[in-house]
């Protein structure tokens, strides 16, 4: 690579994936392929295929013979939620519809199961986007990093999500590998880029990195807007659910209080009844005593 070339493709699949969590990085994913020209690209966690299809189009438009491996159980997980077989079916259908002649290898399995299919230092580009707990993403990085070539590239999605472990792992990776080149995107939950080939620092100067970050931020404006809309919709839904839960709790408290007040009234009535009976009993005893005397 002599320089970083910017592109602005028209994605053929653009209107068919209603998922904006990754869409803001599709232009960069496309250019990763165009610029690095990988022989082998591996993605851990493909979900609906937003990033996958961007990689595919980069390969197609560059007329590359890249082997594209997309590893996912396509079941979902605790953070994104679980889903049905329809998501995998849609992924396969879109890949066949637009990129049938590419060397696309969907591996419907867990990440650890796929490891044995790859030799160490055989992968040019690795994209990590699985379960985002710290332990899970650290395991993915520790087990798959040896598969990446010494001049390879590793992408980490969601590095800017506060409650995801990717953020902490990303900081550790940078501290442990100071000779690598790093690019950080903050939009669409953040994308961390680790370029292992330090000789490329003559291309990826601080000025160039800033230009790259600014370019893909600006070009993703439509997706960032859509993402913000989705986030606001989720916030409104959360607030609505919160209000409903609060109303439910208040009703439960009111019902409990009503029941409690009834019990108190019943106890009072019972005590009053017992008090009356006791008073009558005492009077009868007193009368009987008086009769004897």
ChimeraX commands (.cxc) that place a marker at each C-alpha (Angstrom):
marker #1 position 0.00,0.00,0.00 radius 0.5
marker #1 position 1.42,3.37,-1.05 radius 0.5
marker #1 position -1.43,5.49,0.25 radius 0.5
marker #1 position -4.93,5.22,1.68 radius 0.5
marker #1 position -7.57,5.60,-1.03 radius 0.5
marker #1 position -11.03,6.88,-0.12 radius 0.5
marker #1 position -14.16,5.54,-1.82 radius 0.5
marker #1 position -17.83,6.37,-1.78 radius 0.5
marker #1 position -19.69,3.32,-3.12 radius 0.5
marker #1 position -23.40,2.93,-3.65 radius 0.5
marker #1 position -24.14,-0.19,-1.64 radius 0.5
marker #1 position -26.42,-2.49,-3.60 radius 0.5
marker #1 position -27.88,-3.99,-0.42 radius 0.5
marker #1 position -28.35,-0.67,1.35 radius 0.5
marker #1 position -32.15,-0.61,1.67 radius 0.5
marker #1 position -32.47,-4.27,2.63 radius 0.5
marker #1 position -30.86,-4.23,6.08 radius 0.5
marker #1 position -32.76,-2.18,8.69 radius 0.5
marker #1 position -29.86,-2.27,11.14 radius 0.5
marker #1 position -27.89,0.90,11.89 radius 0.5
marker #1 position -25.63,-0.35,14.68 radius 0.5
marker #1 position -22.86,-1.03,12.12 radius 0.5
marker #1 position -24.07,0.87,9.07 radius 0.5
marker #1 position -22.04,3.98,9.93 radius 0.5
marker #1 position -18.82,2.02,9.34 radius 0.5
marker #1 position -19.69,0.33,6.05 radius 0.5
marker #1 position -17.72,2.82,3.94 radius 0.5
marker #1 position -14.62,2.17,6.02 radius 0.5
marker #1 position -15.13,-1.61,5.84 radius 0.5
marker #1 position -15.38,-1.31,2.07 radius 0.5
marker #1 position -12.13,0.66,1.95 radius 0.5
marker #1 position -10.34,-1.75,4.28 radius 0.5
marker #1 position -10.83,-4.36,1.59 radius 0.5
marker #1 position -10.00,-1.97,-1.28 radius 0.5
marker #1 position -6.77,-0.81,0.35 radius 0.5
marker #1 position -5.42,-3.90,2.13 radius 0.5
marker #1 position -6.59,-6.42,-0.53 radius 0.5
marker #1 position -6.81,-9.37,1.90 radius 0.5
marker #1 position -6.46,-12.96,0.81 radius 0.5
marker #1 position -8.39,-14.12,3.88 radius 0.5
marker #1 position -10.93,-12.11,5.87 radius 0.5
marker #1 position -12.64,-13.51,8.98 radius 0.5
marker #1 position -15.59,-11.94,10.77 radius 0.5
marker #1 position -16.63,-13.11,14.25 radius 0.5
marker #1 position -20.28,-12.16,14.65 radius 0.5
marker #1 position -22.17,-11.27,11.48 radius 0.5
marker #1 position -25.77,-10.97,12.72 radius 0.5
marker #1 position -27.84,-9.47,9.84 radius 0.5
marker #1 position -24.78,-8.95,7.66 radius 0.5
marker #1 position -24.32,-5.17,7.53 radius 0.5
marker #1 position -20.54,-5.33,7.88 radius 0.5
marker #1 position -20.31,-8.64,6.00 radius 0.5
marker #1 position -22.02,-7.30,2.89 radius 0.5
marker #1 position -19.82,-4.18,2.92 radius 0.5
marker #1 position -16.75,-6.43,2.92 radius 0.5
marker #1 position -18.29,-8.49,0.11 radius 0.5
marker #1 position -18.96,-5.47,-2.06 radius 0.5
marker #1 position -15.41,-4.23,-1.51 radius 0.5
marker #1 position -14.11,-7.59,-2.73 radius 0.5
marker #1 position -16.45,-7.63,-5.74 radius 0.5
marker #1 position -15.72,-4.06,-6.83 radius 0.5
marker #1 position -11.98,-4.67,-6.47 radius 0.5
marker #1 position -12.16,-7.95,-8.42 radius 0.5
marker #1 position -10.34,-9.75,-5.60 radius 0.5
marker #1 position -10.33,-13.49,-4.91 radius 0.5
marker #1 position -10.58,-13.05,-1.14 radius 0.5
marker #1 position -11.84,-15.93,0.97 radius 0.5
marker #1 position -14.54,-14.40,3.16 radius 0.5
marker #1 position -15.37,-16.34,6.34 radius 0.5
marker #1 position -18.37,-15.23,8.40 radius 0.5
marker #1 position -18.57,-17.03,11.73 radius 0.5
marker #1 position -21.75,-16.85,13.78 radius 0.5
marker #1 position -24.09,-19.27,15.52 radius 0.5
marker #1 position -26.95,-17.02,14.29 radius 0.5
marker #1 position -28.85,-17.59,17.51 radius 0.5
marker #1 position -28.25,-14.26,19.23 radius 0.5
marker #1 position -26.98,-13.72,22.75 radius 0.5
marker #1 position -27.81,-12.05,26.04 radius 0.5
marker #1 position -26.87,-8.52,24.97 radius 0.5
marker #1 position -28.45,-8.21,21.52 radius 0.5
marker #1 position -31.21,-10.67,22.33 radius 0.5
marker #1 position -31.99,-14.04,20.80 radius 0.5
marker #1 position -33.60,-14.47,17.40 radius 0.5
marker #1 position -34.92,-17.05,14.97 radius 0.5
marker #1 position -33.48,-18.80,11.92 radius 0.5
marker #1 position -34.92,-16.01,9.74 radius 0.5
marker #1 position -31.88,-13.80,10.40 radius 0.5
marker #1 position -29.49,-16.42,9.03 radius 0.5
marker #1 position -31.79,-17.08,6.07 radius 0.5
marker #1 position -31.85,-13.37,5.22 radius 0.5
marker #1 position -28.05,-13.22,5.45 radius 0.5
marker #1 position -27.62,-16.14,3.05 radius 0.5
marker #1 position -30.25,-14.82,0.64 radius 0.5
marker #1 position -28.62,-11.38,0.41 radius 0.5
marker #1 position -25.16,-12.89,-0.09 radius 0.5
marker #1 position -26.51,-15.11,-2.89 radius 0.5
marker #1 position -28.51,-12.27,-4.43 radius 0.5
marker #1 position -25.66,-9.78,-4.77 radius 0.5
marker #1 position -22.38,-11.67,-4.35 radius 0.5
marker #1 position -23.03,-15.18,-5.59 radius 0.5
marker #1 position -19.71,-15.50,-7.42 radius 0.5
marker #1 position -17.54,-14.54,-4.44 radius 0.5
marker #1 position -15.80,-17.03,-2.16 radius 0.5
marker #1 position -18.21,-16.54,0.73 radius 0.5
marker #1 position -17.99,-19.09,3.56 radius 0.5
marker #1 position -20.71,-18.76,6.23 radius 0.5
marker #1 position -19.62,-20.85,9.22 radius 0.5
marker #1 position -22.74,-21.44,11.32 radius 0.5
marker #1 position -21.00,-22.38,14.54 radius 0.5
marker #1 position -19.45,-20.94,17.67 radius 0.5
marker #1 position -16.17,-19.06,17.34 radius 0.5
marker #1 position -14.13,-21.69,19.20 radius 0.5
marker #1 position -15.42,-24.39,16.85 radius 0.5
marker #1 position -14.18,-22.45,13.82 radius 0.5
marker #1 position -10.66,-21.92,15.20 radius 0.5
marker #1 position -9.37,-25.28,14.01 radius 0.5
marker #1 position -10.13,-24.36,10.40 radius 0.5
marker #1 position -7.47,-21.63,10.39 radius 0.5
marker #1 position -3.71,-21.90,10.70 radius 0.5
marker #1 position -1.76,-19.40,12.75 radius 0.5
marker #1 position -0.85,-16.24,10.82 radius 0.5
marker #1 position -3.20,-17.07,7.96 radius 0.5
marker #1 position -5.77,-14.24,8.32 radius 0.5
marker #1 position -5.26,-10.79,6.79 radius 0.5
marker #1 position -8.28,-9.01,8.29 radius 0.5
marker #1 position -10.10,-10.07,11.46 radius 0.5
marker #1 position -13.31,-8.39,12.62 radius 0.5
marker #1 position -14.36,-9.12,16.23 radius 0.5
marker #1 position -18.01,-8.39,16.97 radius 0.5
marker #1 position -19.38,-11.18,19.15 radius 0.5
marker #1 position -20.60,-11.13,22.74 radius 0.5
marker #1 position -19.35,-7.87,24.26 radius 0.5
marker #1 position -18.71,-8.79,27.87 radius 0.5
marker #1 position -15.08,-8.30,28.86 radius 0.5
marker #1 position -14.41,-12.01,29.40 radius 0.5
marker #1 position -16.02,-12.98,26.11 radius 0.5
marker #1 position -14.29,-10.42,23.90 radius 0.5
marker #1 position -10.94,-10.99,25.62 radius 0.5
marker #1 position -11.31,-14.71,24.93 radius 0.5
marker #1 position -12.14,-13.99,21.28 radius 0.5
marker #1 position -9.10,-11.74,20.93 radius 0.5
marker #1 position -6.71,-14.07,22.77 radius 0.5
marker #1 position -7.73,-17.11,20.74 radius 0.5
marker #1 position -8.01,-15.47,17.33 radius 0.5
marker #1 position -5.18,-12.91,17.37 radius 0.5
marker #1 position -2.58,-15.65,16.71 radius 0.5
marker #1 position -4.44,-16.44,13.48 radius 0.5
marker #1 position -3.72,-12.94,12.15 radius 0.5
marker #1 position -0.64,-12.26,10.02 radius 0.5
marker #1 position 2.13,-10.03,11.31 radius 0.5
marker #1 position 1.03,-7.38,8.82 radius 0.5
marker #1 position -2.68,-8.01,9.40 radius 0.5
marker #1 position -5.53,-5.81,10.62 radius 0.5
marker #1 position -7.95,-6.38,13.52 radius 0.5
marker #1 position -11.24,-4.51,13.87 radius 0.5
marker #1 position -13.09,-4.19,17.19 radius 0.5
marker #1 position -16.68,-2.96,17.13 radius 0.5
marker #1 position -18.40,-1.19,20.09 radius 0.5
marker #1 position -15.27,0.28,21.68 radius 0.5
marker #1 position -17.24,3.38,22.76 radius 0.5
marker #1 position -20.10,1.64,24.60 radius 0.5
marker #1 position -19.59,2.37,28.32 radius 0.5
marker #1 position -21.07,-0.85,29.69 radius 0.5
marker #1 position -19.42,-3.18,27.13 radius 0.5
marker #1 position -16.13,-4.93,27.90 radius 0.5
marker #1 position -14.73,-4.09,24.45 radius 0.5
marker #1 position -13.85,-0.61,25.69 radius 0.5
marker #1 position -11.57,-2.00,28.41 radius 0.5
marker #1 position -10.03,-4.65,26.16 radius 0.5
marker #1 position -9.30,-2.03,23.48 radius 0.5
marker #1 position -7.35,0.03,26.03 radius 0.5
marker #1 position -5.39,-3.06,27.10 radius 0.5
marker #1 position -4.60,-4.05,23.50 radius 0.5
marker #1 position -3.22,-0.60,22.73 radius 0.5
marker #1 position -1.10,-0.56,25.88 radius 0.5
marker #1 position 0.30,-4.04,25.21 radius 0.5
marker #1 position 1.12,-3.38,21.54 radius 0.5
marker #1 position 2.55,0.15,21.36 radius 0.5
marker #1 position 4.24,-0.41,18.00 radius 0.5
marker #1 position 0.99,-1.01,16.15 radius 0.5
marker #1 position -1.04,1.70,14.41 radius 0.5
marker #1 position -4.46,2.54,15.83 radius 0.5
marker #1 position -7.49,4.31,14.38 radius 0.5
marker #1 position -10.54,5.04,16.52 radius 0.5
marker #1 position -14.01,5.93,15.29 radius 0.5
marker #1 position -16.48,7.19,17.90 radius 0.5
marker #1 position -19.70,7.09,15.88 radius 0.5
marker #1 position -22.09,4.14,15.69 radius 0.5
marker #1 position -20.86,2.73,18.99 radius 0.5
marker #1 position -17.22,3.05,18.01 radius 0.5
marker #1 position -14.85,1.03,15.85 radius 0.5
marker #1 position -11.25,0.31,16.81 radius 0.5
marker #1 position -8.73,-0.49,14.08 radius 0.5
marker #1 position -5.44,-2.19,14.92 radius 0.5
marker #1 position -2.92,-2.18,12.04 radius 0.5
marker #1 position -0.09,-4.52,13.01 radius 0.5
marker #1 position 2.39,-3.47,10.33 radius 0.5
marker #1 position 4.34,-0.63,11.95 radius 0.5
marker #1 position 6.11,0.11,8.66 radius 0.5
marker #1 position 2.85,1.64,7.45 radius 0.5
marker #1 position 3.29,4.49,9.91 radius 0.5
marker #1 position 4.77,6.46,7.01 radius 0.5
marker #1 position 1.28,6.34,5.48 radius 0.5
marker #1 position -0.78,6.48,8.66 radius 0.5
marker #1 position 0.65,9.66,10.09 radius 0.5
marker #1 position -1.35,11.46,12.81 radius 0.5
marker #1 position -2.55,13.90,10.13 radius 0.5
marker #1 position -3.66,11.06,7.85 radius 0.5
marker #1 position -5.43,9.26,10.68 radius 0.5
marker #1 position -7.34,12.43,11.52 radius 0.5
marker #1 position -8.27,12.81,7.86 radius 0.5
marker #1 position -9.52,9.21,7.81 radius 0.5
marker #1 position -11.56,9.63,10.98 radius 0.5
marker #1 position -13.09,12.89,9.78 radius 0.5
marker #1 position -13.88,11.54,6.32 radius 0.5
marker #1 position -15.77,8.45,7.48 radius 0.5
marker #1 position -17.53,10.41,10.19 radius 0.5
marker #1 position -18.86,12.90,7.64 radius 0.5
marker #1 position -19.76,10.32,5.03 radius 0.5
marker #1 position -21.76,8.34,7.60 radius 0.5
marker #1 position -24.04,11.27,8.49 radius 0.5
marker #1 position -27.18,9.55,7.16 radius 0.5
marker #1 position -26.47,6.42,9.17 radius 0.5
marker #1 position -25.59,8.39,12.29 radius 0.5
marker #1 position -28.92,10.17,12.00 radius 0.5
marker #1 position -30.76,6.89,11.58 radius 0.5
marker #1 position -28.85,5.46,14.52 radius 0.5
marker #1 position -29.84,8.44,16.65 radius 0.5
marker #1 position -33.47,7.94,15.66 radius 0.5
marker #1 position -33.25,4.28,16.66 radius 0.5
marker #1 position -31.64,5.23,19.99 radius 0.5
marker #1 position -34.36,7.80,20.68 radius 0.5
marker #1 position -37.03,5.25,19.81 radius 0.5
marker #1 position -35.44,2.82,22.25 radius 0.5
marker #1 position -35.22,5.56,24.89 radius 0.5
marker #1 position -38.88,6.41,24.42 radius 0.5
marker #1 position -39.74,2.73,24.61 radius 0.5
marker #1 position -37.69,2.38,27.79 radius 0.5
marker #1 position -39.40,5.44,29.28 radius 0.5
marker #1 position -42.80,4.11,28.27 radius 0.5
marker #1 position -42.01,0.72,29.75 radius 0.5
marker #1 position -40.66,2.45,32.84 radius 0.5
marker #1 position -43.88,4.43,33.23 radius 0.5
marker #1 position -45.94,1.27,32.77 radius 0.5
marker #1 position -43.81,-0.56,35.33 radius 0.5
marker #1 position -44.18,2.34,37.76 radius 0.5
marker #1 position -47.95,2.37,37.30 radius 0.5
marker #1 position -48.04,-1.37,37.83 radius 0.5
marker #1 position -45.95,-1.07,41.00 radius 0.5
marker #1 position -48.19,1.72,42.32 radius 0.5
marker #1 position -51.27,-0.36,41.63 radius 0.5
marker #1 position -49.70,-3.31,43.41 radius 0.5
marker #1 position -48.78,-1.13,46.38 radius 0.5
marker #1 position -52.28,0.32,46.44 radius 0.5
marker #1 position -53.79,-3.16,46.26 radius 0.5
marker #1 position -51.48,-4.33,49.04 radius 0.5
marker #1 position -52.38,-1.28,51.13 radius 0.5
marker #1 position -56.09,-1.82,50.49 radius 0.5
marker #1 position -55.73,-5.43,51.56 radius 0.5
marker #1 position -53.71,-4.34,54.59 radius 0.5
marker #1 position -56.30,-1.73,55.57 radius 0.5
marker #1 position -59.03,-4.37,55.28 radius 0.5
marker #1 position -57.07,-6.70,57.52 radius 0.5
marker #1 position -56.64,-3.88,60.06 radius 0.5
marker #1 position -60.36,-3.15,59.93 radius 0.5
marker #1 position -61.16,-6.83,60.35 radius 0.5
marker #1 position -58.80,-7.05,63.32 radius 0.5
marker #1 position -60.36,-3.96,64.85 radius 0.5
marker #1 position -63.83,-5.41,64.38 radius 0.5
marker #1 position -62.69,-8.69,65.88 radius 0.5
marker #1 position -61.08,-6.89,68.82 radius 0.5
marker #1 position -64.16,-4.75,69.32 radius 0.5
marker #1 position -66.33,-7.86,69.23 radius 0.5
marker #1 position -64.08,-9.62,71.72 radius 0.5
marker #1 position -64.07,-6.53,73.95 radius 0.5
marker #1 position -67.88,-6.43,73.94 radius 0.5
marker #1 position -68.05,-10.13,74.71 radius 0.5
marker #1 position -65.51,-9.72,77.48 radius 0.5
marker #1 position -67.46,-6.78,78.98 radius 0.5
marker #1 position -70.67,-8.79,78.89 radius 0.5
marker #1 position -68.89,-11.74,80.49 radius 0.5
marker #1 position -67.53,-9.53,83.26 radius 0.5
marker #1 position -70.95,-8.05,83.92 radius 0.5
marker #1 position -72.45,-11.52,84.15 radius 0.5
marker #1 position -69.77,-12.60,86.60 radius 0.5
marker #1 position -70.40,-9.51,88.72 radius 0.5
marker #1 position -74.16,-10.18,88.71 radius 0.5
marker #1 position -73.69,-13.75,89.77 radius 0.5
marker #1 position -71.43,-12.65,92.60 radius 0.5
marker #1 position -74.00,-10.09,93.75 radius 0.5
marker #1 position -76.74,-12.73,93.75 radius 0.5
marker #1 position -74.73,-14.93,96.06 radius 0.5
marker #1 position -74.40,-12.14,98.56 radius 0.5
marker link #1:1,2 radius 0.2
marker link #1:2,3 radius 0.2
marker link #1:3,4 radius 0.2
marker link #1:4,5 radius 0.2
marker link #1:5,6 radius 0.2
marker link #1:6,7 radius 0.2
marker link #1:7,8 radius 0.2
marker link #1:8,9 radius 0.2
marker link #1:9,10 radius 0.2
marker link #1:10,11 radius 0.2
marker link #1:11,12 radius 0.2
marker link #1:12,13 radius 0.2
marker link #1:13,14 radius 0.2
marker link #1:14,15 radius 0.2
marker link #1:15,16 radius 0.2
marker link #1:16,17 radius 0.2
marker link #1:17,18 radius 0.2
marker link #1:18,19 radius 0.2
marker link #1:19,20 radius 0.2
marker link #1:20,21 radius 0.2
marker link #1:21,22 radius 0.2
marker link #1:22,23 radius 0.2
marker link #1:23,24 radius 0.2
marker link #1:24,25 radius 0.2
marker link #1:25,26 radius 0.2
marker link #1:26,27 radius 0.2
marker link #1:27,28 radius 0.2
marker link #1:28,29 radius 0.2
marker link #1:29,30 radius 0.2
marker link #1:30,31 radius 0.2
marker link #1:31,32 radius 0.2
marker link #1:32,33 radius 0.2
marker link #1:33,34 radius 0.2
marker link #1:34,35 radius 0.2
marker link #1:35,36 radius 0.2
marker link #1:36,37 radius 0.2
marker link #1:37,38 radius 0.2
marker link #1:38,39 radius 0.2
marker link #1:39,40 radius 0.2
marker link #1:40,41 radius 0.2
marker link #1:41,42 radius 0.2
marker link #1:42,43 radius 0.2
marker link #1:43,44 radius 0.2
marker link #1:44,45 radius 0.2
marker link #1:45,46 radius 0.2
marker link #1:46,47 radius 0.2
marker link #1:47,48 radius 0.2
marker link #1:48,49 radius 0.2
marker link #1:49,50 radius 0.2
marker link #1:50,51 radius 0.2
marker link #1:51,52 radius 0.2
marker link #1:52,53 radius 0.2
marker link #1:53,54 radius 0.2
marker link #1:54,55 radius 0.2
marker link #1:55,56 radius 0.2
marker link #1:56,57 radius 0.2
marker link #1:57,58 radius 0.2
marker link #1:58,59 radius 0.2
marker link #1:59,60 radius 0.2
marker link #1:60,61 radius 0.2
marker link #1:61,62 radius 0.2
marker link #1:62,63 radius 0.2
marker link #1:63,64 radius 0.2
marker link #1:64,65 radius 0.2
marker link #1:65,66 radius 0.2
marker link #1:66,67 radius 0.2
marker link #1:67,68 radius 0.2
marker link #1:68,69 radius 0.2
marker link #1:69,70 radius 0.2
marker link #1:70,71 radius 0.2
marker link #1:71,72 radius 0.2
marker link #1:72,73 radius 0.2
marker link #1:73,74 radius 0.2
marker link #1:74,75 radius 0.2
marker link #1:75,76 radius 0.2
marker link #1:76,77 radius 0.2
marker link #1:77,78 radius 0.2
marker link #1:78,79 radius 0.2
marker link #1:79,80 radius 0.2
marker link #1:80,81 radius 0.2
marker link #1:81,82 radius 0.2
marker link #1:82,83 radius 0.2
marker link #1:83,84 radius 0.2
marker link #1:84,85 radius 0.2
marker link #1:85,86 radius 0.2
marker link #1:86,87 radius 0.2
marker link #1:87,88 radius 0.2
marker link #1:88,89 radius 0.2
marker link #1:89,90 radius 0.2
marker link #1:90,91 radius 0.2
marker link #1:91,92 radius 0.2
marker link #1:92,93 radius 0.2
marker link #1:93,94 radius 0.2
marker link #1:94,95 radius 0.2
marker link #1:95,96 radius 0.2
marker link #1:96,97 radius 0.2
marker link #1:97,98 radius 0.2
marker link #1:98,99 radius 0.2
marker link #1:99,100 radius 0.2
marker link #1:100,101 radius 0.2
marker link #1:101,102 radius 0.2
marker link #1:102,103 radius 0.2
marker link #1:103,104 radius 0.2
marker link #1:104,105 radius 0.2
marker link #1:105,106 radius 0.2
marker link #1:106,107 radius 0.2
marker link #1:107,108 radius 0.2
marker link #1:108,109 radius 0.2
marker link #1:109,110 radius 0.2
marker link #1:110,111 radius 0.2
marker link #1:111,112 radius 0.2
marker link #1:112,113 radius 0.2
marker link #1:113,114 radius 0.2
marker link #1:114,115 radius 0.2
marker link #1:115,116 radius 0.2
marker link #1:116,117 radius 0.2
marker link #1:117,118 radius 0.2
marker link #1:118,119 radius 0.2
marker link #1:119,120 radius 0.2
marker link #1:120,121 radius 0.2
marker link #1:121,122 radius 0.2
marker link #1:122,123 radius 0.2
marker link #1:123,124 radius 0.2
marker link #1:124,125 radius 0.2
marker link #1:125,126 radius 0.2
marker link #1:126,127 radius 0.2
marker link #1:127,128 radius 0.2
marker link #1:128,129 radius 0.2
marker link #1:129,130 radius 0.2
marker link #1:130,131 radius 0.2
marker link #1:131,132 radius 0.2
marker link #1:132,133 radius 0.2
marker link #1:133,134 radius 0.2
marker link #1:134,135 radius 0.2
marker link #1:135,136 radius 0.2
marker link #1:136,137 radius 0.2
marker link #1:137,138 radius 0.2
marker link #1:138,139 radius 0.2
marker link #1:139,140 radius 0.2
marker link #1:140,141 radius 0.2
marker link #1:141,142 radius 0.2
marker link #1:142,143 radius 0.2
marker link #1:143,144 radius 0.2
marker link #1:144,145 radius 0.2
marker link #1:145,146 radius 0.2
marker link #1:146,147 radius 0.2
marker link #1:147,148 radius 0.2
marker link #1:148,149 radius 0.2
marker link #1:149,150 radius 0.2
marker link #1:150,151 radius 0.2
marker link #1:151,152 radius 0.2
marker link #1:152,153 radius 0.2
marker link #1:153,154 radius 0.2
marker link #1:154,155 radius 0.2
marker link #1:155,156 radius 0.2
marker link #1:156,157 radius 0.2
marker link #1:157,158 radius 0.2
marker link #1:158,159 radius 0.2
marker link #1:159,160 radius 0.2
marker link #1:160,161 radius 0.2
marker link #1:161,162 radius 0.2
marker link #1:162,163 radius 0.2
marker link #1:163,164 radius 0.2
marker link #1:164,165 radius 0.2
marker link #1:165,166 radius 0.2
marker link #1:166,167 radius 0.2
marker link #1:167,168 radius 0.2
marker link #1:168,169 radius 0.2
marker link #1:169,170 radius 0.2
marker link #1:170,171 radius 0.2
marker link #1:171,172 radius 0.2
marker link #1:172,173 radius 0.2
marker link #1:173,174 radius 0.2
marker link #1:174,175 radius 0.2
marker link #1:175,176 radius 0.2
marker link #1:176,177 radius 0.2
marker link #1:177,178 radius 0.2
marker link #1:178,179 radius 0.2
marker link #1:179,180 radius 0.2
marker link #1:180,181 radius 0.2
marker link #1:181,182 radius 0.2
marker link #1:182,183 radius 0.2
marker link #1:183,184 radius 0.2
marker link #1:184,185 radius 0.2
marker link #1:185,186 radius 0.2
marker link #1:186,187 radius 0.2
marker link #1:187,188 radius 0.2
marker link #1:188,189 radius 0.2
marker link #1:189,190 radius 0.2
marker link #1:190,191 radius 0.2
marker link #1:191,192 radius 0.2
marker link #1:192,193 radius 0.2
marker link #1:193,194 radius 0.2
marker link #1:194,195 radius 0.2
marker link #1:195,196 radius 0.2
marker link #1:196,197 radius 0.2
marker link #1:197,198 radius 0.2
marker link #1:198,199 radius 0.2
marker link #1:199,200 radius 0.2
marker link #1:200,201 radius 0.2
marker link #1:201,202 radius 0.2
marker link #1:202,203 radius 0.2
marker link #1:203,204 radius 0.2
marker link #1:204,205 radius 0.2
marker link #1:205,206 radius 0.2
marker link #1:206,207 radius 0.2
marker link #1:207,208 radius 0.2
marker link #1:208,209 radius 0.2
marker link #1:209,210 radius 0.2
marker link #1:210,211 radius 0.2
marker link #1:211,212 radius 0.2
marker link #1:212,213 radius 0.2
marker link #1:213,214 radius 0.2
marker link #1:214,215 radius 0.2
marker link #1:215,216 radius 0.2
marker link #1:216,217 radius 0.2
marker link #1:217,218 radius 0.2
marker link #1:218,219 radius 0.2
marker link #1:219,220 radius 0.2
marker link #1:220,221 radius 0.2
marker link #1:221,222 radius 0.2
marker link #1:222,223 radius 0.2
marker link #1:223,224 radius 0.2
marker link #1:224,225 radius 0.2
marker link #1:225,226 radius 0.2
marker link #1:226,227 radius 0.2
marker link #1:227,228 radius 0.2
marker link #1:228,229 radius 0.2
marker link #1:229,230 radius 0.2
marker link #1:230,231 radius 0.2
marker link #1:231,232 radius 0.2
marker link #1:232,233 radius 0.2
marker link #1:233,234 radius 0.2
marker link #1:234,235 radius 0.2
marker link #1:235,236 radius 0.2
marker link #1:236,237 radius 0.2
marker link #1:237,238 radius 0.2
marker link #1:238,239 radius 0.2
marker link #1:239,240 radius 0.2
marker link #1:240,241 radius 0.2
marker link #1:241,242 radius 0.2
marker link #1:242,243 radius 0.2
marker link #1:243,244 radius 0.2
marker link #1:244,245 radius 0.2
marker link #1:245,246 radius 0.2
marker link #1:246,247 radius 0.2
marker link #1:247,248 radius 0.2
marker link #1:248,249 radius 0.2
marker link #1:249,250 radius 0.2
marker link #1:250,251 radius 0.2
marker link #1:251,252 radius 0.2
marker link #1:252,253 radius 0.2
marker link #1:253,254 radius 0.2
marker link #1:254,255 radius 0.2
marker link #1:255,256 radius 0.2
marker link #1:256,257 radius 0.2
marker link #1:257,258 radius 0.2
marker link #1:258,259 radius 0.2
marker link #1:259,260 radius 0.2
marker link #1:260,261 radius 0.2
marker link #1:261,262 radius 0.2
marker link #1:262,263 radius 0.2
marker link #1:263,264 radius 0.2
marker link #1:264,265 radius 0.2
marker link #1:265,266 radius 0.2
marker link #1:266,267 radius 0.2
marker link #1:267,268 radius 0.2
marker link #1:268,269 radius 0.2
marker link #1:269,270 radius 0.2
marker link #1:270,271 radius 0.2
marker link #1:271,272 radius 0.2
marker link #1:272,273 radius 0.2
marker link #1:273,274 radius 0.2
marker link #1:274,275 radius 0.2
marker link #1:275,276 radius 0.2
marker link #1:276,277 radius 0.2
marker link #1:277,278 radius 0.2
marker link #1:278,279 radius 0.2
marker link #1:279,280 radius 0.2
marker link #1:280,281 radius 0.2
marker link #1:281,282 radius 0.2
marker link #1:282,283 radius 0.2
marker link #1:283,284 radius 0.2
marker link #1:284,285 radius 0.2
marker link #1:285,286 radius 0.2
marker link #1:286,287 radius 0.2
marker link #1:287,288 radius 0.2
marker link #1:288,289 radius 0.2
marker link #1:289,290 radius 0.2
marker link #1:290,291 radius 0.2
marker link #1:291,292 radius 0.2
marker link #1:292,293 radius 0.2
view
